Amino acid sequence: MNKIFLVLTILAFSAVAWSAPKQVIDTLGSSPKGQFVALEEYGYQSHKHTYYVRIKVMNVWKKEFVGNFIEVEMPAHQPRFLQEARMKAKVLAQEELKRFKIRS
């Protein structure tokens, strides 16, 4: 009985781990003085079965986000769609990156 309970408990916890959203946060670049940093957050949303990308600009000196957020979401039919979503988000973010003089 205890072994069955243990196996069921392990399966329940592994199901929760697999269903959790997966994400990565990466820096795209910073301004010459280091005041502004562009952050790219991307990953997989299991409940929607989509890839998402968010690009935000942070004022590091004030510790707050500034400007417009860029968001792109694509169906997760194939792994290459994540790369396509990331490229699309970077293209859409070019104006914001120029505005804050952010370079890679």
N, C-alpha and C positions, 0 to 999 in steps of 0.2 A: 504493500500500500504506500509506504513512504517513497519507494523508488518511482512509482507512478506519479505521485505528487511532485517529486523533484524534477522529473522529465517534463511534466506539464508546466511547471514554473519556469524552467529554462526556455522552453518553447515560447511561452508568453513574453518573456523579456527579450528574446531574440526577435520576435515579431515587432515589438515596439522599436527596437533599434533599427530594423530594416525600413520601417515606415516613416522614420523621422526625416525631416527635410535635410538635404546635404547642401552645405554651402562653403564657399571659399571667399576670403577677402584679400585683395591684392592692391598694391599701389600702382597707379598709372604714371605718376610723375609728381613733381613739385615745382613751385615758383622759385625764381632765382634766390630770393631771400629766405626761402623755406617757410614762409607764412602760410601758404596754401598748399594742400596736398589733395590730389584726386584719388579717390578710393573706388575700386571696382568690387562689387559683391556679386557673386554668381553661384548658381547651383541648380538643384533639382527639387521641385515641389511634388511630392508623391501624391498628395490628395488631388492635385489637378493634372498630374502626369505632364508637367511642363518644365522647361528650362527657363530660368529667369536671369536677368542681368540688371544691376542697378549701379549707376555711377553717381557719386556724390563728391562735392568739393568741401573740404574742411579747412576752416581757419584754425590752424594749430595754436596760434597765440591766444585766441579767445576760447578755444575748445568748443566750437559750434559749427554746424554745417551752414554753408552759404550757397547762394545761387539756386538754380533749378536742378532737381533730381532727374536723371534720365533713367527710364525703365523700359526694358524690352522683355517680352515673354513669348516663347515659341513652343509648339507641341514637341514632346520628347519622343518622337517616332524613331529617330536615329541619333547616334552620338554626335554626328557632325553638325546637327542643329544647334548644339550648345556653342560651337565655334562661330557659327553664322550669327547667332544672337549676340555674342560678344563683339564681333566685328561691326554689326549694325549699331550697337550701343555706342561704340567708340566713334563711329561716323556722326551719330546724332549729338555726341558730347563735344565735338570739335569747337563749336562756338563758345561753350562754357569754359573749355580749357584755354582758349585764346583770351577770353575775358579776364581770367585770373593769371595769365602768362605762365601756364603750367606746361612744362616740357618733360618728355620721358627721360 
